[in-house]
Every structure is written in structure tokens, then in C-alpha cells.
Amino acid sequence: MEVREYRAYDGLGLAALIRRGEVSREEVSAAARAAIEADNPALGAVVRTRFAKAAVEGRAVESEAPFAGVPTLTKDLLMAIRGEPLAFGSAAMADWRASEDSTLVRRLREAGLTILGQTTTPELGLMGITEPRAFPHPVNPWQPAHSPGGSSGGAAAAVAGGLVPLALAGDGGGSIRIPASHCGLFGLKPSRGRVPLGPMFGEVWQGAVVEHALTRSVRDSAALLDAINGMDAGSPWPLPREQGFLAALSRPPEKLRVAVSFGEPLGAPLGTHLDPEVRRAVEQSARRLEALGHHLEWVDPTVEGGALADSYLTLYLGHLAADLVWISDQTGVPVSRLELEPSTRAIGRLGRCLPARDYETAKRYWNRVAWDMAAFHRRFDLLLMPVAATPAPLRGALYPARARERLMALLAIPGASHLALKAGLLKRLAADSLRMTPFTQLANLTGQPAMSVPLHVTPDGSPVGVQLLAPMGGERCLLALAAQLEAEVNWAAHLPRPIAQAEVSR
């Protein structure tokens, strides 16, 4: 199988070829390896490969498995493979190896996916960009000078760049939807607890983090969710295995009541300004939904963005402080000597000084917002909003400046972190960190499913996704609508494949 032919199919398309005997899984895997070897040096999407092990695992795949030996990539964060490196995007974890497979990895193999390697993520998945100090920075295949987003930026670059038809990703504050928007892909964040994180963790960030994938097609996302969903032993979320996500694509959704918003209650308190192309993407998407027969009404969600950002960052600080202790335990290196990026170390110090009452108060606010959004969804089936305030930013534009890092380094002074919290540094951090992406954390805090759908491309060739949120458990509705939109737009036909090597290398 030639690489050009391999790139013409999504995951289920390749699986169908394998089942019909038109191509072997070995030929498909060889084409994927050739694509990675040829294009990843310029893309920077894959941090390590495991081709030989994947070949052995591929021979054991049942031909009737949903993906029948289709290659994929996992994220260098949370997705553990027994005995193999998992660095969490950090030099501090560069030599760490997992003692057992994660439940998600086992289910990927049962579904017939072969894991060829791991994709780049920012340190500990903390940013909406993917520019770790310890690893290469992935480029956006549409415009190589621009970021693919984060924290699943490596996964997005790999799929949009044609290395694999789907790549595993995670979303704790928009980390599936932001890269999907910037790279013209479909990205679904499932409901809280839908996909297990065990056995290494029961939950991450109080359940805000959910694992799934970035895909070219809606059907690959739906079929994957059929295969990997459902609690595992020790899960704090009693969500049994469900089926019917792929089947939901077989018929268009009923006429839906859709609220449309530019997300001003979320962005305005942080100083967010929408790019005109993002406004255009939302407006055009609303008109497209209306033309399909859905009822639209311009209504803002009943959420105060400043309080939402504060509560999100409060738990973010607390969890980072705990994560650094866990890394210290795993590596045997004291927290103070871990090889961390300056901003990670500074935020960890803030988290260490965070009063327990503030942490609990923030979590209670999450619950309040969830109740408010449940009431909102009694009026509306879905909420349409932007994913990010702009198309993909230039690489390096959103990474903390050196001056900011030097300022954060002052938190090492005894007592400085306590003073910084009292002086309102948390609010400044919220504004600085979330100003460009204030719209995605809502679904993580409430637990409801959300997706980024690639419905717009700017005149200069940058994709812009729009976000749709459903009430808890509403993945089937989202997927059915996404399939309806995909049939109208056929976005996968316009992905930047094959990559123009000279352009990517600039």
C-alpha cells in the first residue's frame, strides 16, 4: 500500500480494506511507518516510536475487531504502556516507565488498534499550546509557522498531517477541542467518567480530564467510543459500558433546539476579543444548522466567566502541587530538584500554598455551574459557541515570556507564594492563561460532553472549529449532528495532505 493511498482512508475505511483482503494489516502498518519516518522530522508530532513491538501486537489482532489492525498513536500523558517510557511531556519524567498498561491501552488493543508511538504534549499537559522544553514542538500542518494547539497538539499534527487516521488525546480544559479547531479535525470530549483512567488514576483534576481522540471522520470517533467507554475496577464514576454511538450516525437527529452564543459571559471578564473569522465561523455554522431544520436562538449561557476561570485555576493549582509530589515519589527526586519548566515550578509553589478551604470552595462552584447548565439544557438541546478566540496562533506567541518566567521565579522566596495568592495573582494567572481559550473549560467543569466541528476555513487557509455542548450523557446527539454536518461539508477532503515538505520545513 502506497502512503498516498493509505492517507485516502479513515480508520474504519482501512479496517474494511483489511477485512475484505484487499490489503494486509502489515501493508497498512508499513505505509503508516513510512509516513511517520518521512514527515515527522518536520512535523514534530511523534516523540517516540515502537514499530517493532507494534508489528508483533498487530499479528495478534482479530480481523473482526472494529479497527482490524489500523495504526494509531497515544499521547505522552496518562496513557501507560507496560515497561515503556511515559514522560508526561517533562524532562522530570524522561526516564520513567509504566509498571502496567492503562485500561484505555488494553481496550485500544481489543478494538484492533496498533500503537506505533506516542505524541507530543506540553509539560504535564498544562497548556493550550504544545511547546515543551524537553521535546520537539509540533507544527500545524495547515500553516507550519502556527501552533497546532494543545495539550493534544502532537496528536492533532499527526492526524492532520496524515501520519495516522486517528490519534488518542485527552481533554482537561479544551485539550481535544482546541487542537481540533486549529487543525481542521473532529474532536469529541465525552462526558465525565465515560472513559476510564485506571489503574494509575481513578480521576484527574476532579474528573475534568477525559480521554478520547482526534479524528478525521465522525464515524471513527463514534466507533472508538463504543470500544473504550465504561468504568473499570476502582472507577469513581459508575458509568457502565454502553453501545450505540456508531449506530447513532445512521439517521439524522431530530430537529434540535440550539442556543447560539459568542461566549461573551465567559470571555469578557478575561479581556477576550473574538477574531472576526471566529465570529464568522459561529454565524455561518448557525445558518447551516438552521438550513438543516434546527431551531436556533441567540442566548448566552448563564455562567460568569471570571468566577469560572478562578475556580478552574484554583483546582488546577492544587492538582499540580499534588502531581509534583507524585512525580517526586515515582522518580526519587525531591520536588525542589525536579527538572521542570519555570512556569510549572512556580504554579506548583502557588498550589502548595493554596488553603484547603479555597480548593473545596472552588469545587463547590463547579457543582453550582453544573446545576445551572442542566437548567439551561432543559430549554436547549445544544449550545453552539466558539472553541478559541482566534485561529491558530503563531508558535511561541502564547508561551510565557522570559520576563514573565523571571517574575514567577521570585515565588521561590520564602513566603512569596502566600503573598502572591493574597495579592490576587490567581486572577492574573486566569486572565493570562485563558484569555485566548476561555470557552472550553465550561464543559470540563460541568462534565458535559462537547465537540469541535471543523466548519470554517479563513481566507488565508486557517481552519476554525466551532464548539457544541450537550447535557450529560448526550454524546449520541452530538455525534448524530456531527455526522449530518460532515455529510454537508466533507471536511476530511480538505485536510492538508500530502504535506508539502519544503513548506513544513521552513
KEKOLTOR-541216 format. One line per 3 residues: their letters; for each residue z, y, x of C-alpha. Coordinates in steps of 0.1 Angstrom, whole numbers. Each point is the difference from the previous one (the first is absolute). Layout:
BEGIN
A = Z,Y,X  ... .
END
This chain:
BEGIN
MEV = 0,0,0  -10,34,14  25,28,0 .
REY = -23,21,-22  -1,-28,-26  38,-5,3 .
RAY = 6,37,-8  -20,-2,-32  27,-21,-18 .
DGL = 35,6,-12  26,-28,5  -7,-19,-32 .
GLA = -37,3,7  4,-17,34  23,-26,-15 .
ALI = -28,-9,-26  -25,-4,28  24,-23,18 .
RRG = 6,-21,-31  -37,-3,-7  -6,-12,35 .
EVS = -24,29,8  21,9,30  30,-16,17 .
REE = 34,16,4  -5,-3,38  -32,21,-3 .
VSA = 18,26,-21  29,1,25  -24,3,29 .
AAR = -17,30,-17  34,17,-5  10,-6,36 .
AAI = -33,15,12  5,31,-22  35,5,14 .
EAD = -11,-5,36  -29,23,-4  15,28,-20 .
NPA = 38,0,4  0,16,35  -14,31,-17 .
LGA = 19,-4,-34  34,-7,15  9,-19,-32 .
VVR = 13,-33,14  29,0,24  -1,-38,8 .
TRF = -22,-30,-8  8,-37,-5  -35,-14,-2 .
AKA = 8,-35,14  30,-6,-23  -19,13,-30 .
AVE = -28,-25,8  25,-29,-1  15,13,-32 .
GRA = -34,5,-16  -9,-37,4  30,-9,-22 .
VES = -11,23,-29  -8,-17,-33  -35,9,-11 .
EAP = 13,6,-35  25,26,11  -8,34,-15 .
FAG = -11,15,33  -12,-33,16  4,10,36 .
VPT = -9,37,-2  13,21,30  26,27,-4 .
LTK = 24,21,20  37,6,-5  19,32,7 .
DLL = 21,3,31  31,6,-22  21,-24,-21 .
MAI = -27,-27,-1  15,-25,24  -18,-30,16 .
RGE = 23,-26,16  1,4,38  -24,29,1 .
PLA = 5,37,8  8,24,-27  6,35,15 .
FGS = 4,21,-31  -22,26,18  27,7,25 .
AAM = 4,-5,38  36,-9,-8  -12,-33,-17 .
ADW = -30,-7,23  15,-33,12  16,-11,-32 .
RAS = -12,-32,-17  8,-13,-35  20,-32,-4 .
EDS = -18,-10,-32  -29,8,-22  6,25,-27 .
TLV = -5,-12,-36  -30,22,-3  -17,-15,30 .
RRL = 6,-35,-14  -16,10,-33  -30,15,17 .
REA = -7,-33,17  5,-19,-32  -26,24,-16 .
GLT = -25,-10,28  1,32,21  -1,-4,38 .
ILG = 19,27,19  -21,12,30  25,26,12 .
QTT = 22,30,-8  -9,36,-8  14,33,14 .
TPE = 29,18,-17  20,31,9  34,-7,16 .
LGL = 21,-19,-26  -26,11,-27  17,34,-3 .
MGI = -31,23,-3  -29,6,-22  -22,-1,31 .
TEP = -5,-28,25  5,15,35  27,-21,18 .
RAF = 8,8,36  0,-37,10  -34,-10,-15 .
PHP = -35,13,-4  -7,24,-29  -25,-13,-26 .
VNP = -28,23,-10  -15,6,-34  -33,-19,-2 .
WQP = -14,27,-22  7,28,24  15,-12,33 .
AHS = 16,33,9  22,-4,-31  30,-21,-8 .
PGG = -2,-31,-22  34,9,-14  31,-21,2 .
SSG = 21,-19,3  -26,-27,-6  -26,20,19 .
GAA = -11,-30,22  -5,-22,-30  -21,27,-17 .
AAV = -21,6,31  -6,-38,3  -12,-4,-36 .
AGG = -21,33,-2  -14,-8,35  -12,-35,-11 .
LVP = 23,-21,22  15,-19,-30  -6,2,-37 .
LAL = 37,5,-8  30,7,21  37,-3,-8 .
AGD = 19,33,-3  34,14,-12  10,30,-20 .
GGG = 34,17,2  -11,35,-9  -37,-2,-3 .
SIR = -10,-21,30  -26,-20,-19  -13,28,-22 .
IPA = -3,27,26  -22,-21,24  -20,-12,-30 .
SHC = -7,35,-10  -10,11,35  -22,-30,6 .
GLF = -18,-5,-33  18,-33,-8  19,-15,-30 .
GLK = 37,-1,5  26,-14,-25  37,4,4 .
PSR = 16,-26,-22  32,3,-20  33,0,19 .
GRV = 9,-36,10  -33,-14,-10  -8,-13,35 .
PLG = 28,-16,20  12,14,34  21,-30,10 .
PMF = 15,-17,18  4,28,26  9,25,-27 .
GEV = 9,-1,-37  -11,36,-6  -10,29,22 .
WQG = 8,36,-8  19,-9,-32  -31,-18,-13 .
AVV = -23,30,6  -21,-22,24  -25,-24,-16 .
EHA = -26,-20,19  -36,-6,-11  -34,8,15 .
LTR = -29,24,5  -33,-14,-14  -36,9,-6 .
SVR = 0,-16,-34  24,0,-29  -4,-37,-5 .
DSA = 12,-8,35  31,21,-7  6,-18,-33 .
ALL = -6,-35,14  24,7,29  27,12,-24 .
DAI = -4,-33,-20  6,-19,32  29,19,16 .
NGM = 21,14,-28  34,-13,-12  35,-1,14 .
DAG = 11,-23,28  34,-15,8  26,28,4 .
SPW = -22,26,-16  21,29,-16  -28,4,-26 .
PLP = -3,-28,-27  -37,2,-4  -15,-35,-5 .
REQ = -35,-9,11  -26,13,-24  -37,-6,-4 .
GFL = -28,18,-18  -6,30,23  -35,-11,8 .
AAL = -6,-11,-36  8,35,-11  -32,12,15 .
SRP = -21,-21,-23  1,26,-28  2,38,-1 .
PEK = 34,15,-9  8,12,-35  -4,37,-4 .
LRV = 27,15,20  21,32,-3  -1,16,34 .
AVS = 20,30,11  -18,21,27  18,22,24 .
FGE = -6,18,33  35,-9,9  13,35,2 .
PLG = 37,-9,-8  -1,-23,30  -18,22,25 .
APL = 9,36,-8  37,-3,12  -13,-12,33 .
GTH = -27,27,4  -29,-24,-7  -34,15,-6 .
LDP = -28,-22,-14  -33,-1,18  -28,10,-24 .
EVR = -16,-34,6  32,-18,-11  0,21,-32 .
RAV = -36,-9,-5  7,-37,5  27,1,-27 .
EQS = -21,20,-25  -31,-22,5  21,-31,-4 .
ARR = 15,13,-32  -34,7,-14  -11,-35,11 .
LEA = 29,-16,-18  -7,21,-31  -37,-11,0 .
LGH = 13,-36,0  18,7,-32  36,5,12 .
HLE = 21,28,-14  10,27,25  26,27,-1 .
WVD = 10,24,28  38,-5,3  22,2,31 .
PTV = 25,-28,7  36,10,-9  12,0,36 .
EGG = 13,27,24  -17,-5,33  26,16,22 .
ALA = 28,-22,-13  -23,-30,2  -8,7,37 .
DSY = 36,6,9  11,-33,-15  -28,-19,16 .
LTL = 7,15,34  37,-7,-4  -5,-37,-4 .
YLG = -27,1,27  26,14,25  26,-25,-10 .
HLA = -23,-30,3  -15,11,33  36,2,15 .
ADL = 6,-35,-12  -34,-12,13  8,13,35 .
VWI = 32,-20,0  -20,-31,-11  -25,6,28 .
SDQ = 29,3,25  15,-33,-12  -34,-17,2 .
TGV = -9,13,35  34,2,16  -7,37,9 .
PVS = 26,26,-10  -14,25,-26  4,29,24 .
RLE = -23,-18,25  -27,-13,-24  -35,12,10 .
LEP = -7,21,-31  -22,30,-8  20,33,0 .
STR = -4,6,-37  12,-36,-8  31,4,22 .
AIG = 8,34,-15  -4,-12,-36  21,-30,8 .
RLG = 28,22,12  -1,20,-32  2,-32,-20 .
RCL = 30,-12,20  19,32,-11  -10,-3,-36 .
PAR = 30,-2,-23  1,-32,-22  5,22,-31 .
DYE = -33,18,7  -18,-33,4  13,-13,-33 .
TAK = -7,32,-18  -36,-1,12  -4,-35,-13 .
RYW = 15,9,-34  -27,28,-2  -27,-27,5 .
NRV = 14,-18,-30  -1,33,-20  -36,6,9 .
AWD = -9,-36,-10  15,6,-35  -19,33,-3 .
MAA = -33,-17,9  7,-29,-24  3,26,-27 .
FHR = -32,17,12  -19,-33,-2  10,-5,-36 .
RFD = -24,29,-7  -26,-9,26  -13,-33,13 .
LLL = -9,15,34  4,31,21  -30,13,21 .
MPV = 10,21,30  -12,7,36  9,-24,28 .
AAT = 2,27,27  -5,38,1  -30,-2,22 .
PAP = -27,-24,12  7,-18,33  16,24,25 .
LRG = -11,2,37  17,-25,22  30,16,16 .
ALY = 2,28,-25  31,-13,-18  19,-16,28 .
PAR = 32,20,9  -9,26,26  17,-1,34 .
ARE = 20,31,-9  13,-17,-31  9,-31,20 .
RLM = 19,21,25  19,16,-29  8,-34,-14 .
ALL = 12,-12,34  29,25,-3  15,-23,-25 .
AIP = 12,-20,29  27,26,6  34,-12,-14 .
GAS = 5,13,-35  -35,14,-3  -12,-25,-26 .
HLA = 29,8,-23  -7,37,4  -37,-5,-7 .
LKA = 6,-19,-32  24,28,-12  -26,26,10 .
GLL = -25,-15,-24  -22,-18,26  -6,-27,-25 .
KRL = -19,24,-23  -21,12,29  -7,-35,10 .
AAD = -11,-9,-36  -23,30,-1  -15,-6,35 .
SLR = -4,-38,-5  -13,-1,-36  -19,33,-5 .
MTP = -34,-16,4  9,-32,-19  26,9,-27 .
FTQ = -16,-20,-28  5,-37,11  38,-3,4 .
LAN = 6,2,-38  -13,-36,-6  21,-14,29 .
LTG = 32,16,-13  -6,-11,-36  -14,-34,9 .
QPA = -31,3,-22  -34,-12,12  -26,25,11 .
MSV = -35,-2,15  -24,22,19  -36,-2,-12 .
PLH = -29,13,21  -19,21,-25  -10,31,21 .
VTP = -17,8,33  -1,36,12  -32,18,10 .
DGS = 8,-6,37  5,-37,-5  38,-5,-4 .
PVG = 12,-23,-27  27,11,-24  19,-24,-22 .
VQL = 19,7,-32  33,-16,-10  8,-17,-33 .
LAP = 36,-10,-8  10,-25,-27  34,-10,-14 .
MGG = 19,-28,17  -19,-33,-2  -32,18,-9 .
ERC = -22,-14,28  -24,-18,-24  -8,33,-18 .
LLA = -6,17,34  -22,-27,13  -21,-2,-32 .
LAA = -6,37,1  -8,-1,37  -26,-28,-7 .
QLE = -15,22,-28  -3,29,24  -13,-22,28 .
AEV = -28,-12,-22  -10,37,-6  3,12,36 .
NWA = -6,-31,23  19,17,27  -2,-30,24 .
AHL = -37,6,4  7,33,17  25,-10,26 .
PRP = -9,11,36  -14,-34,11  -12,-8,25 .
IAQ = 19,24,22  -22,24,21  15,-10,33 .
AEV = -10,32,18  15,22,-27  33,-20,-1 .
SR = 4,3,38  -3,38,1 .
END
